[in-house]
């Protein structure tokens, strides 16, 4: 095992541990709050930004501030809802189930984060290093990352290089005009 493997184990392990600690309910509430928060901020920041005082910097500063305020408020509300739901599940004796499902979610999230990091690293020289090439987990993660190539922007997908210098053009999933 190399440093690459220990890094992957650390990412997946910490994600699983934190998710077990928080529980599935709080994780889902947080995820939903992020989605709603971003969508609400996109939709409402224009109108709310007009109500804010002029910061003098630029007109865009009010909209950025409005976006941030809306997002933070929704995240706080989502966190409170998740906390209350988690306490409710504990009160009725389902706390361990909530935490166990959270751990499963965290494990999957850890793998996804590792794959995304491998995807980003594919545009650097890191995959050519010995600690990457000799890692036990790198073949599986590289395979998972390469399976995402067809959905990446072509300019990004064409830069992925996990071998010893070979680059293959990305295949397109949907042809233009089809």
Secondary structure as the mmCIF struct_conf table of DSSP 4:
data_model
#
loop_
_struct_conf.conf_type_id
_struct_conf.id
_struct_conf.beg_label_comp_id
_struct_conf.beg_label_asym_id
_struct_conf.beg_label_seq_id
_struct_conf.end_label_comp_id
_struct_conf.end_label_asym_id
_struct_conf.end_label_seq_id
HELX_RH_AL_P HELX_RH_AL_P1 UNK A 3 UNK A 22
HELX_RH_AL_P HELX_RH_AL_P2 UNK A 24 UNK A 51
BEND BEND1 UNK A 52 UNK A 52
HELX_LH_PP_P HELX_LH_PP_P1 UNK A 53 UNK A 54
BEND BEND2 UNK A 56 UNK A 57
HELX_RH_AL_P HELX_RH_AL_P3 UNK A 59 UNK A 91
TURN_TY1_P TURN_TY1_P1 UNK A 92 UNK A 93
HELX_RH_AL_P HELX_RH_AL_P4 UNK A 95 UNK A 121
TURN_TY1_P TURN_TY1_P2 UNK A 122 UNK A 123
BEND BEND3 UNK A 124 UNK A 125
HELX_RH_3T_P HELX_RH_3T_P1 UNK A 126 UNK A 128
BEND BEND4 UNK A 129 UNK A 129
HELX_RH_AL_P HELX_RH_AL_P5 UNK A 130 UNK A 133
TURN_TY1_P TURN_TY1_P3 UNK A 134 UNK A 134
BEND BEND5 UNK A 136 UNK A 137
HELX_RH_AL_P HELX_RH_AL_P6 UNK A 138 UNK A 147
TURN_TY1_P TURN_TY1_P4 UNK A 148 UNK A 148
HELX_RH_3T_P HELX_RH_3T_P2 UNK A 149 UNK A 151
BEND BEND6 UNK A 152 UNK A 152
HELX_RH_AL_P HELX_RH_AL_P7 UNK A 154 UNK A 157
TURN_TY1_P TURN_TY1_P5 UNK A 158 UNK A 159
BEND BEND7 UNK A 163 UNK A 165
HELX_LH_PP_P HELX_LH_PP_P2 UNK A 169 UNK A 172
BEND BEND8 UNK A 173 UNK A 174
TURN_TY1_P TURN_TY1_P6 UNK A 176 UNK A 177
#
